[in-house]
Amino acid sequence: MATTGDDRMRRLAADLRTTGVLAVLLFVLCGGMYPALTTAIAGALFPWQATGSLVERNGVVEGSVLVGQPFAGDRYFHGRPSAVGYRPMAVAGSDLAPSNPALRARVRREADAIARREGIARTAIPVDLVATSGSGIDPDISPAAAAVQIARVARARDLPRAAVERLVARYTAPRTLGVLGEPRVNVLRLNLGLDRGQSGRGN
């Protein structure tokens, strides 16, 4: 029996209705219910991480352990430089090739400044203190990058060097699961620990 134009239109209308209902259903499930459910579960199981891993001091949010921020002055450990001014909504690297003259000039300037600030040779500067990360907001530095800053921070805070060394060791995280990544020091946690006087004195 031949299919008429009306039959084809009815089938097309039925297919469109089915497609529309399915699209709305998937939108509600995947765009509404699923995110709401996973957010609720994450908030219940991991409330601190689900809200951005924020660190507070005296009820004031000082930052997130996941986002680097600038620290100035001799009393604080300094983190990695940022290609985006530490703006978390503008994460990016510099996209400059190692051969780029602008990159070379910036690294030389920062290396000279670090060498003067820490009283060390340029060749002793760990690379992460002059190299921006791919995100531009890396919150961690290497233990070596923390070590070259210990003497300055100890002098500025009138603390024994050994006390600051112990605090750096306390805030040094090992490789994830023992094999992934490298040991690292979270700069925000370390500096807040200094401000709380966790380094102790005298021994």
Secondary structure, 3 states (H helix, E strand, C coil): CCCCHHHHHHHHHHHHHHHHHHHHHHHHHHHHHHHHHHHHHHHHHCHHHHCCCEEEECCEEEEECCCCCCCCCCCCCCCCCCCCCCCHHHCCCCCCCCCCHHHHHHHHHHHHHHHHHHCCCHHHCCHHHCCCCCCCCCCEECHHHHHCCHHHHHHHHCCCHHHHHHHHHHCEECCECCCECCCEEEHHHHHHHHHCCCCCCCC
